Amino acid sequence: MKTMLSAIVHTQPVRSGHGRCRAGRAVRLLACGLAVVATAIIPVAHAADDTLRPRHAPAQGWSFNGALGRFDLAAVQRGYAVFSGVCASCHGLAQVHFSDLMGMGLDAEDVQAVAAAWQVPDGPNAQGQLQRRKGRPDDALASPYWGPAAAKAANGGVVPPDLSRIVTVYPGGADRIYALLTGYAPDAAPAGHDFANPYAIGHRTAMPPPLHDGAVQYTDGTQPGVQQQARDVTTFLAWVSAPHQDARRRVGVGAALYLCFLALLFVILKRRIWSDVRK
């Protein structure tokens, strides 16, 4: 056994110092080659990534921003008019019920009238056809399509997203939604089923320009231009995404004032209790 081990050991090639130097030069040459390839590929990758990255949306002065911000309920109501008149033909609000609209300043009778103006799915009939009925306050503002297959068939293979939490989950939030709605070129022609928009991923979107001047009528006399409609519907979608935001902020401000009052009271009590103690 010892003879076999010694034979195996002695049959292994012994690398000389000259061989180690040649191997080191080969490794260095390989590393240099990889570095050159990387420096050539990385700028191309960054350029491609920049081409696909949406343009940064300009900041807008929203009334609901900031610690003390609050929703403009008049704008929220106008935004609902834009949603129901324009957006609801493709999008739904599956997590919002008609009764939730009382939070934007409507009373029970108004909510019932708004719900009755909608046709909501009521299941298939005996022939398998979709039935619809008038909405009720406990109904959700669901998608207008029976299912994803119907949505794809009506929109060139694309399912319009639900907008219940779009402002919360969409990168860029309200600023980017407003920029997306108003960022179409005036003479932009579709390329296939896509439309050019610098604020969309890849600078293209399957959604055609949804807003047009005078597309809806405001009951308060506000002029329904494209930018006004985009601002109002974005405010409405922001309210839908966080309907209790104003109440939480009021509670937070009240709690902060209460804690400040307690701190001041403790300081006064401390000074009164220890005022007779000599230093």
Backbone as numpy.savetxt, mean C-alpha at the origin, in Angstrom:
# Nx Ny Nz CAx CAy CAz Cx Cy Cz
50.03 -53.99 8.31 49.20 -52.79 8.31 50.06 -51.53 8.31
51.11 -51.56 9.12 51.99 -50.38 9.18 52.66 -50.16 7.84
52.99 -51.24 7.14 53.62 -51.10 5.82 52.67 -50.49 4.82
51.38 -50.89 4.87 50.39 -50.34 3.94 50.17 -48.86 4.20
50.08 -48.41 5.47 49.91 -47.01 5.80 51.07 -46.18 5.31
52.28 -46.71 5.50 53.46 -45.95 5.05 53.48 -45.85 3.54
52.98 -46.91 2.83 52.95 -46.86 1.37 51.96 -45.82 0.89
50.75 -45.73 1.58 49.75 -44.74 1.19 50.25 -43.34 1.42
50.90 -43.13 2.56 51.42 -41.79 2.87 52.45 -41.37 1.85
53.34 -42.28 1.47 54.42 -41.92 0.56 53.95 -41.76 -0.88
52.76 -42.33 -1.21 52.27 -42.15 -2.58 51.54 -40.84 -2.78
51.23 -40.07 -1.72 50.60 -38.77 -1.87 51.58 -37.78 -2.47
51.10 -36.95 -3.46 52.01 -35.98 -4.07 52.42 -34.93 -3.07
53.67 -34.59 -3.10 54.21 -33.55 -2.23 54.40 -32.30 -3.05
53.68 -31.21 -2.65 53.73 -29.96 -3.40 54.93 -29.16 -2.93
55.75 -28.82 -3.86 56.95 -28.04 -3.52 56.57 -26.59 -3.30
57.54 -25.83 -2.82 57.32 -24.40 -2.64 57.03 -23.71 -3.95
57.71 -24.14 -5.06 57.45 -23.54 -6.35 56.02 -23.82 -6.80
55.52 -25.04 -6.50 54.15 -25.37 -6.86 53.15 -24.53 -6.10
53.44 -24.28 -4.79 52.55 -23.45 -4.01 52.50 -22.04 -4.56
53.59 -21.51 -5.02 53.61 -20.15 -5.60 52.76 -20.09 -6.86
52.92 -21.14 -7.71 52.12 -21.15 -8.94 50.62 -21.25 -8.62
50.28 -22.06 -7.63 48.87 -22.16 -7.24 48.35 -20.84 -6.68
49.17 -20.15 -5.91 48.77 -18.86 -5.37 48.52 -17.84 -6.47
49.41 -17.84 -7.49 49.20 -16.90 -8.61 47.92 -17.22 -9.36
47.62 -18.52 -9.51 46.38 -18.91 -10.19 45.15 -18.44 -9.42
45.21 -18.57 -8.09 44.08 -18.12 -7.27 43.89 -16.62 -7.37
45.06 -15.90 -7.35 44.96 -14.44 -7.45 44.41 -14.01 -8.79
44.84 -14.69 -9.87 44.32 -14.36 -11.20 42.83 -14.65 -11.29
42.40 -15.76 -10.69 40.98 -16.08 -10.69 40.17 -15.04 -9.92
40.71 -14.60 -8.76 40.02 -13.59 -7.97 39.91 -12.28 -8.74
41.00 -11.88 -9.41 40.97 -10.65 -10.21 39.94 -10.75 -11.33
39.87 -11.93 -11.98 38.89 -12.12 -13.05 37.47 -12.01 -12.54
37.20 -12.62 -11.37 35.87 -12.52 -10.80 35.52 -11.09 -10.42
36.52 -10.36 -9.92 36.28 -8.96 -9.57 35.93 -8.13 -10.79
36.65 -8.38 -11.91 36.35 -7.63 -13.14 34.95 -7.95 -13.63
34.58 -9.24 -13.59 33.23 -9.63 -14.03 32.17 -8.99 -13.14
32.44 -8.99 -11.81 31.47 -8.41 -10.89 31.28 -6.92 -11.13
32.40 -6.20 -11.36 32.30 -4.76 -11.61 31.57 -4.47 -12.90
31.59 -5.42 -13.83 30.87 -5.22 -15.08 29.40 -5.55 -14.94
29.08 -6.55 -14.08 27.70 -7.00 -13.96 26.89 -6.12 -13.02
27.50 -5.71 -11.89 26.76 -4.98 -10.87 26.15 -3.69 -11.40
26.89 -2.82 -12.14 26.24 -1.62 -12.66 25.06 -1.94 -13.57
25.19 -3.01 -14.37 24.08 -3.38 -15.24 22.88 -3.81 -14.42
23.13 -4.58 -13.35 22.03 -5.01 -12.49 21.37 -3.82 -11.81
22.20 -2.86 -11.34 21.63 -1.67 -10.71 20.84 -0.86 -11.71
21.33 -0.76 -12.94 20.60 0.00 -13.95 19.26 -0.65 -14.25
19.26 -2.00 -14.34 18.00 -2.69 -14.58 17.04 -2.51 -13.41
17.61 -2.57 -12.19 16.77 -2.40 -11.00 16.19 -1.00 -10.96
17.00 0.02 -11.31 16.50 1.39 -11.33 15.42 1.56 -12.38
15.54 0.83 -13.48 14.52 0.94 -14.52 13.19 0.41 -14.05
13.20 -0.66 -13.23 11.96 -1.27 -12.75 11.42 -0.59 -11.51
12.26 0.15 -10.79 11.82 0.75 -9.54 10.90 1.93 -9.81
9.74 2.00 -9.13 8.83 3.14 -9.35 9.48 4.45 -8.91
9.10 5.52 -9.56 9.59 6.84 -9.19 9.07 7.21 -7.80
9.89 7.92 -7.05 9.50 8.34 -5.70 8.36 9.35 -5.79
7.29 9.09 -5.07 6.11 9.96 -5.13 6.35 11.23 -4.31
6.02 12.40 -4.85 6.17 13.64 -4.08 5.26 13.62 -2.85
5.75 14.20 -1.78 4.97 14.26 -0.54 3.81 15.23 -0.69
2.67 14.85 -0.18 1.46 15.67 -0.21 1.10 16.09 1.21
0.41 17.21 1.31 -0.01 17.71 2.62 -1.37 17.15 3.01
-1.37 15.93 3.57 -2.63 15.31 3.96 -3.05 15.77 5.35
-4.35 15.97 5.51 -4.85 16.42 6.81 -4.71 15.35 7.88
-4.61 14.08 7.49 -4.56 12.98 8.46 -3.13 12.60 8.83
-2.13 13.28 8.31 -0.75 13.00 8.68 -0.39 13.65 10.00
0.63 13.12 10.66 1.12 13.71 11.90 0.38 13.19 13.12
0.98 13.45 14.27 0.41 12.95 15.53 -0.93 13.58 15.85
-1.16 14.81 15.39 -2.41 15.51 15.68 -3.30 15.62 14.44
-2.96 14.89 13.38 -3.76 14.95 12.17 -5.13 14.30 12.35
-6.06 14.68 11.49 -7.40 14.10 11.52 -7.97 14.10 10.12
-8.89 13.21 9.86 -9.48 13.09 8.53 -10.49 14.21 8.28
-10.43 14.73 7.07 -11.43 15.68 6.61 -12.62 14.87 6.11
-13.68 14.81 6.91 -14.80 13.94 6.57 -15.52 14.38 5.32
-15.48 15.68 4.98 -16.08 16.12 3.72 -15.31 15.52 2.54
-13.97 15.49 2.65 -13.16 14.88 1.60 -13.39 13.37 1.56
-13.59 12.75 2.73 -13.86 11.31 2.78 -15.18 11.00 2.05
-16.19 11.81 2.27 -17.47 11.58 1.60 -17.35 11.80 0.10
-16.61 12.82 -0.31 -16.40 13.02 -1.75 -15.61 11.84 -2.32
-14.65 11.33 -1.56 -13.88 10.19 -2.02 -14.74 8.95 -2.18
-15.73 8.79 -1.31 -16.65 7.66 -1.50 -17.43 7.82 -2.80
-17.81 9.04 -3.14 -18.52 9.26 -4.40 -17.63 8.87 -5.58
-16.32 9.16 -5.50 -15.41 8.77 -6.58 -15.27 7.25 -6.62
-15.13 6.64 -5.46 -14.99 5.18 -5.42 -16.22 4.50 -6.00
-17.42 4.90 -5.55 -18.64 4.24 -6.00 -18.93 4.53 -7.46
-18.52 5.70 -7.96 -18.82 6.05 -9.34 -17.77 5.60 -10.33
-16.53 5.36 -9.88 -15.43 5.03 -10.80 -14.77 3.72 -10.40
-14.24 3.65 -9.19 -13.39 2.52 -8.80 -14.16 1.24 -8.59
-15.44 1.34 -8.15 -16.19 0.15 -7.79 -16.53 -0.72 -8.99
-16.33 -0.22 -10.21 -16.59 -1.05 -11.39 -15.55 -2.16 -11.52
-14.39 -2.03 -10.85 -13.34 -3.05 -10.92 -12.90 -3.53 -9.54
-12.89 -2.65 -8.56 -12.33 -2.96 -7.24 -13.44 -3.13 -6.21
-13.10 -3.83 -5.14 -14.01 -4.00 -4.03 -13.38 -3.56 -2.72
-14.22 -3.52 -1.68 -13.77 -3.24 -0.31 -14.34 -4.37 0.56
-13.75 -5.54 0.44 -14.31 -6.74 1.06 -14.32 -6.66 2.58
-13.46 -5.85 3.18 -13.38 -5.76 4.63 -14.17 -4.58 5.19
-14.96 -3.94 4.34 -15.74 -2.78 4.75 -17.22 -3.10 4.53
-18.04 -2.84 5.53 -19.48 -3.01 5.41 -20.14 -1.64 5.30
-21.34 -1.62 4.75 -22.04 -0.35 4.59 -22.27 0.34 5.93
-22.47 -0.44 6.97 -22.67 0.15 8.29 -21.43 0.88 8.78
-20.25 0.50 8.29 -19.02 1.19 8.69 -18.98 2.62 8.17
-19.78 2.92 7.15 -19.77 4.26 6.57 -20.37 5.31 7.51
-20.99 4.87 8.59 -21.47 5.83 9.58 -20.31 6.61 10.19
-19.13 6.02 10.17 -17.96 6.69 10.72 -17.52 7.90 9.92
-17.97 8.04 8.68 -17.58 9.22 7.90 -18.66 10.30 7.92
-19.59 10.19 8.89 -20.56 11.27 9.09 -21.96 10.97 8.61
-22.25 9.75 8.19 -23.59 9.39 7.73 -24.40 8.84 8.89
-25.72 9.08 8.84 -26.59 8.49 9.85 -27.16 7.17 9.33
-27.99 6.52 10.14 -28.49 5.20 9.80 -29.33 5.23 8.53
-30.14 6.26 8.36 -30.98 6.34 7.16 -30.13 6.54 5.91
-29.08 7.36 6.01 -28.19 7.56 4.87 -27.49 6.26 4.49
-27.04 5.53 5.50 -26.35 4.27 5.22 -27.29 3.27 4.55
-28.53 3.23 5.01 -29.48 2.31 4.41 -29.76 2.69 2.96
-29.86 4.00 2.67 -30.08 4.44 1.30 -28.87 4.15 0.42
-27.67 4.35 0.97 -26.45 4.06 0.20 -26.37 2.57 -0.10
-26.66 1.72 0.88 -26.59 0.28 0.66 -27.62 -0.17 -0.38
-28.82 0.41 -0.33 -29.87 0.01 -1.27 -29.53 0.39 -2.71
-28.62 1.37 -2.89 -28.23 1.77 -4.24 -27.26 0.79 -4.89
-26.75 -0.17 -4.12 -25.80 -1.15 -4.64 -26.52 -2.46 -4.95
-25.99 -3.18 -5.92 -26.43 -4.53 -6.24 -25.33 -5.49 -5.78
-25.64 -6.31 -4.80 -24.64 -7.21 -4.22 -24.95 -8.65 -4.63
-23.92 -9.51 -4.72 -24.16 -10.91 -5.10 -25.03 -11.62 -4.07
-25.93 -12.49 -4.56 -26.84 -13.22 -3.69 -26.83 -14.71 -4.01
-25.72 -15.20 -4.57 -25.60 -16.62 -4.85 -26.21 -16.98 -6.20
-25.96 -18.19 -6.65 -26.48 -18.62 -7.95 -27.95 -19.06 -7.85
-28.65 -18.93 -8.98 -30.02 -19.41 -9.05 -30.03 -20.87 -9.48
-31.21 -21.39 -9.82 -31.32 -22.81 -10.20 -30.56 -23.13 -11.46
-30.38 -22.13 -12.34 -29.62 -22.34 -13.58 -28.13 -22.10 -13.41
-27.71 -21.79 -12.19 -26.29 -21.54 -11.95 -25.85 -20.14 -12.27
-26.75 -19.23 -12.56 -26.42 -17.85 -12.87 -26.40 -17.02 -11.60
-25.50 -16.06 -11.56 -25.34 -15.22 -10.38 -26.55 -14.31 -10.21
-27.10 -14.32 -9.01 -28.21 -13.42 -8.68 -27.68 -12.23 -7.88
-28.36 -11.15 -8.02 -28.02 -9.94 -7.27 -29.28 -9.38 -6.62
-29.05 -8.64 -5.56 -30.14 -8.00 -4.82 -29.66 -6.66 -4.31
-30.57 -5.87 -3.77 -30.20 -4.60 -3.17 -29.39 -4.83 -1.90
-28.42 -3.96 -1.69 -27.57 -4.10 -0.53 -28.28 -3.75 0.76
-27.75 -4.31 1.85 -28.23 -4.01 3.20 -27.07 -3.49 4.02
-27.33 -2.80 5.12 -26.23 -2.24 5.92 -25.20 -3.25 6.39
-25.58 -4.52 6.55 -24.63 -5.51 7.01 -23.86 -6.17 5.87
-24.07 -5.74 4.64 -23.34 -6.29 3.50 -21.99 -5.59 3.35
-21.03 -6.32 2.78 -19.72 -5.76 2.48 -19.71 -5.20 1.07
-18.80 -4.25 0.84 -18.63 -3.67 -0.49 -17.69 -4.58 -1.27
-18.22 -5.74 -1.67 -17.39 -6.78 -2.25 -17.04 -6.46 -3.70
-16.16 -7.31 -4.26 -15.75 -7.16 -5.65 -16.95 -7.30 -6.57
-16.99 -6.58 -7.68 -18.11 -6.71 -8.62 -18.09 -8.01 -9.41
-17.04 -8.81 -9.29 -16.91 -10.03 -10.07 -17.27 -11.24 -9.20
-17.76 -12.28 -9.88 -18.15 -13.49 -9.20 -16.96 -14.21 -8.58
-15.80 -14.12 -9.23 -14.60 -14.76 -8.74 -13.39 -14.31 -9.51
-12.19 -14.82 -9.16 -10.96 -14.42 -9.86 -11.01 -14.70 -11.36
-11.64 -15.81 -11.75 -11.69 -16.13 -13.18 -12.48 -15.07 -13.94
-13.60 -14.63 -13.38 -14.38 -13.58 -14.04 -13.63 -12.27 -14.06
-12.89 -11.97 -12.97 -12.11 -10.73 -12.93 -11.01 -10.74 -13.99
-10.33 -11.88 -14.15 -9.29 -11.98 -15.17 -9.86 -11.84 -16.57
-11.01 -12.47 -16.81 -11.61 -12.41 -18.14 -12.02 -10.99 -18.51
-12.41 -10.20 -17.52 -12.86 -8.84 -17.79 -11.72 -7.82 -17.82
-10.52 -8.20 -17.35 -9.43 -7.23 -17.24 -8.14 -7.73 -17.87
-8.25 -8.46 -18.94 -7.06 -8.88 -19.67 -6.13 -9.77 -18.90
-6.68 -10.65 -18.06 -5.86 -11.58 -17.31 -5.34 -11.06 -15.99
-5.77 -9.88 -15.55 -5.31 -9.28 -14.30 -6.49 -9.17 -13.34
-6.29 -9.56 -12.08 -7.32 -9.44 -11.05 -7.14 -8.11 -10.33
-8.09 -7.17 -10.41 -7.95 -5.90 -9.69 -7.88 -6.15 -8.19
-6.95 -5.52 -7.48 -6.80 -5.80 -6.05 -7.94 -5.21 -5.22
-8.18 -5.82 -4.08 -9.12 -5.26 -3.11 -8.47 -4.05 -2.45
-9.25 -3.00 -2.21 -8.71 -1.73 -1.73 -8.97 -1.49 -0.25
-9.37 -2.53 0.48 -9.73 -2.32 1.88 -8.58 -1.76 2.72
-7.35 -2.24 2.47 -6.19 -1.81 3.25 -5.07 -1.34 2.33
-5.41 -0.84 1.18 -4.41 -0.52 0.17 -3.45 0.57 0.64
-3.92 1.56 1.36 -3.03 2.65 1.80 -2.04 2.15 2.84
-2.43 1.17 3.65 -1.55 0.64 4.68 -0.49 -0.28 4.10
-0.86 -1.11 3.14 0.06 -2.14 2.64 0.80 -1.71 1.38
0.34 -0.70 0.69 0.98 -0.30 -0.57 2.23 0.52 -0.27
3.39 0.16 -0.80 4.60 0.94 -0.54 4.44 2.38 -1.02
4.73 3.32 -0.13 4.54 4.73 -0.47 3.25 5.31 0.05
2.31 4.46 0.41 1.07 4.90 1.04 0.25 5.84 0.19
-0.35 6.82 0.87 -1.26 7.75 0.21 -0.56 8.58 -0.86
0.69 8.97 -0.62 1.41 9.78 -1.61 1.55 9.04 -2.93
1.89 7.76 -2.86 2.11 7.02 -4.10 0.79 6.72 -4.81
-0.27 6.45 -4.06 -1.57 6.21 -4.69 -2.03 7.46 -5.43
-1.88 8.61 -4.80 -2.25 9.85 -5.47 -1.39 10.07 -6.72
-0.09 9.82 -6.59 0.80 9.99 -7.75 0.47 9.00 -8.85
0.10 7.77 -8.48 -0.26 6.77 -9.49 -1.52 7.19 -10.24
-2.50 7.73 -9.52 -3.75 8.13 -10.17 -3.58 9.33 -11.08
-2.63 10.19 -10.77 -2.44 11.42 -11.57 -1.19 11.38 -12.42
-0.47 10.24 -12.46 0.83 10.19 -13.12 0.80 9.72 -14.55
-0.37 9.45 -15.12 -0.44 9.02 -16.52 -0.09 10.19 -17.44
0.63 9.88 -18.51 0.92 10.90 -19.51 -0.39 11.28 -20.22
-0.56 12.56 -20.57 -1.83 12.98 -21.21 -2.13 12.22 -22.49
-1.08 11.88 -23.27 -1.29 11.21 -24.54 -0.77 9.77 -24.49
-0.76 9.17 -23.29 -0.20 7.83 -23.15 -1.09 6.82 -23.86
-0.49 6.06 -24.77 -1.22 5.01 -25.48 -0.83 3.67 -24.89
-1.75 2.72 -24.81 -1.42 1.42 -24.23 -0.48 0.63 -25.12
0.42 -0.12 -24.46 1.29 -1.06 -25.17 0.81 -2.45 -24.80
-0.01 -3.05 -25.66 -0.66 -4.30 -25.30 -1.78 -4.01 -24.32
-1.65 -4.55 -23.09 -2.64 -4.30 -22.05 -2.08 -3.38 -20.96
-0.92 -2.79 -21.16 -0.28 -1.97 -20.15 -0.31 -0.50 -20.55
-0.27 0.36 -19.52 -0.24 1.80 -19.72 0.99 2.35 -19.00
1.61 3.34 -19.60 2.82 3.93 -19.03 2.46 4.79 -17.82
3.17 4.52 -16.71 2.99 5.32 -15.49 4.27 5.20 -14.68
5.01 6.29 -14.47 6.30 6.20 -13.80 6.21 5.78 -12.34
5.02 5.81 -11.74 4.88 5.45 -10.33 4.43 4.01 -10.14
4.32 3.26 -11.23 3.98 1.84 -11.16 5.25 1.01 -11.23
5.17 -0.24 -10.76 6.31 -1.14 -10.83 6.61 -1.42 -12.30
7.87 -1.23 -12.68 8.24 -1.38 -14.07 7.77 -0.24 -14.94
7.22 0.80 -14.31 6.72 1.99 -15.02 5.57 1.65 -15.97
4.89 0.54 -15.71 3.74 0.16 -16.52 2.69 -0.44 -15.60
1.42 -0.21 -15.93 0.32 -0.74 -15.15 -0.79 -1.20 -16.08
-1.52 -2.24 -15.66 -2.63 -2.74 -16.46 -3.88 -1.88 -16.30
-3.87 -0.96 -15.34 -5.05 -0.12 -15.10 -5.02 1.10 -16.01
-6.01 1.29 -16.86 -6.06 2.51 -17.68 -6.32 3.72 -16.80
-6.08 4.93 -17.29 -6.36 6.13 -16.48 -7.80 6.12 -16.00
-8.03 6.01 -14.69 -9.42 5.84 -14.21 -10.19 7.14 -14.05
-9.48 8.26 -13.87 -10.15 9.51 -13.53 -10.17 10.45 -14.73
-11.29 11.15 -14.86 -11.45 12.14 -15.92 -12.23 13.32 -15.35
-11.99 14.49 -15.88 -12.68 15.68 -15.40 -14.20 15.50 -15.53
-14.91 15.80 -14.44 -16.36 15.70 -14.46 -16.90 14.29 -14.43
-16.08 13.30 -14.08 -16.55 11.91 -14.05 -17.59 11.69 -12.96
-17.54 12.48 -11.88 -18.52 12.40 -10.80 -19.03 13.81 -10.52
-20.13 13.88 -9.81 -20.70 15.15 -9.41 -20.68 15.25 -7.90
-20.07 16.32 -7.38 -20.02 16.55 -5.94 -21.24 17.37 -5.51
-21.87 16.95 -4.42 -23.05 17.66 -3.93 -22.71 18.95 -3.21
-21.44 19.11 -2.80 -21.06 20.33 -2.07 -20.54 21.41 -2.99
-20.59 21.20 -4.30 -20.16 22.23 -5.25 -18.69 22.23 -5.59
-17.91 21.30 -5.03 -16.49 21.21 -5.36 -16.31 20.80 -6.81
-15.36 21.43 -7.51 -15.10 21.10 -8.90 -14.41 19.73 -8.99
-15.00 18.77 -9.70 -14.43 17.41 -9.75 -13.36 17.25 -10.82
-12.25 17.97 -10.68 -11.12 17.76 -11.58 -10.39 16.46 -11.25
-9.48 16.09 -12.10 -8.76 14.83 -11.90 -7.98 14.86 -10.59
-7.25 15.93 -10.34 -6.44 16.00 -9.12 -7.32 16.04 -7.88
-8.45 16.75 -7.95 -9.36 16.80 -6.80 -9.96 15.42 -6.54
-10.37 14.72 -7.60 -10.91 13.38 -7.42 -9.85 12.44 -6.85
-8.62 12.55 -7.35 -7.55 11.68 -6.85 -7.27 11.96 -5.38
-7.27 13.22 -4.99 -7.02 13.56 -3.58 -8.16 13.05 -2.70
-9.39 13.20 -3.17 -10.54 12.79 -2.35 -10.61 11.27 -2.21
-10.43 10.53 -3.32 -10.53 9.08 -3.23 -9.35 8.51 -2.44
-8.19 9.15 -2.50 -7.06 8.71 -1.68 -7.35 8.93 -0.20
-7.97 10.07 0.12 -8.37 10.33 1.51 -9.39 9.30 1.98
-10.34 8.96 1.12 -11.33 7.94 1.47 -10.67 6.59 1.72
-9.74 6.19 0.84 -9.06 4.90 1.01 -8.17 4.90 2.24
-7.58 6.05 2.57 -6.79 6.14 3.81 -7.69 5.99 5.02
-8.87 6.59 4.98 -9.82 6.44 6.08 -10.30 4.99 6.19
-10.57 4.35 5.06 -11.00 2.96 5.06 -9.91 2.06 5.65
-8.64 2.36 5.35 -7.54 1.55 5.86 -7.35 1.72 7.36
-7.72 2.87 7.91 -7.55 3.11 9.35 -8.74 3.93 9.85
-9.94 3.33 9.92 -11.14 4.11 10.27 -11.16 4.61 11.70
-10.37 3.99 12.59 -10.37 4.39 14.00 -9.14 5.24 14.35
-8.45 5.74 13.36 -7.22 6.47 13.62 -7.47 7.74 14.43
-8.51 8.50 14.08 -8.80 9.74 14.81 -9.14 9.45 16.27
-9.93 8.40 16.52 -10.29 8.05 17.90 -9.06 7.65 18.69
-8.16 6.87 18.08 -6.94 6.47 18.79 -6.08 7.69 19.12
-5.99 8.61 18.19 -5.18 9.80 18.46 -5.79 10.65 19.56
-7.12 10.75 19.59 -7.75 11.51 20.68 -7.48 10.84 22.02
-7.55 9.51 22.05 -7.25 8.80 23.30 -5.78 9.01 23.68
-4.89 8.97 22.70 -3.47 9.17 22.99 -3.17 10.56 23.52
-3.79 11.58 22.92 -3.58 12.95 23.40 -4.13 13.10 24.81
-5.33 12.53 25.07 -5.90 12.60 26.42 -5.03 11.90 27.44
-4.48 10.74 27.07 -3.60 10.02 28.00 -2.33 10.79 28.27
-1.77 11.44 27.25 -0.55 12.23 27.44 -0.82 13.42 28.36
-1.94 14.11 28.17 -2.27 15.23 29.05 -2.50 14.76 30.48
-3.14 13.61 30.63 -3.38 13.07 31.97 -2.08 12.73 32.68
-1.13 12.13 31.97 0.16 11.79 32.56 0.94 13.05 32.93
0.85 14.08 32.10 1.51 15.35 32.44 0.92 15.96 33.70
-0.41 15.88 33.83 -1.07 16.40 35.04 -0.62 15.62 36.27
-0.54 14.29 36.17 -0.08 13.48 37.31 1.35 13.82 37.68
2.22 14.01 36.67 3.62 14.35 36.96 3.70 15.67 37.71
2.93 16.67 37.24 2.93 17.97 37.93 2.39 17.84 39.35
1.34 17.03 39.55 0.77 16.83 40.88 1.78 16.16 41.81
2.52 15.18 41.31 3.54 14.51 42.14 4.65 15.46 42.54
5.06 16.34 41.64 6.10 17.32 41.97 5.62 18.24 43.09
4.37 18.72 42.99 3.83 19.61 44.02 3.73 18.89 45.37
3.23 17.66 45.36 3.12 16.92 46.61 4.48 16.63 47.22
5.46 16.32 46.37 6.79 16.05 46.88 7.37 17.28 47.58
7.21 18.43 46.97 7.75 19.65 47.58 7.03 19.98 48.88
5.70 19.75 48.94 4.96 20.07 50.16 5.35 19.11 51.28
5.50 17.83 50.97 5.83 16.83 52.00 7.23 17.06 52.56
8.19 17.38 51.72 9.57 17.51 52.15 10.00 18.96 52.38
9.02 19.86 52.47 9.39 21.28 52.63 9.95 21.56 54.02
9.52 20.78 55.07 9.99 21.04 56.43 11.30 20.34 56.73
11.80 19.52 55.82 13.03 18.80 56.07 14.20 19.71 55.74
15.10 19.87 56.75 16.26 20.72 56.55 17.32 20.01 55.70
17.92 20.75 54.84 18.96 20.20 54.00 20.28 20.16 54.75
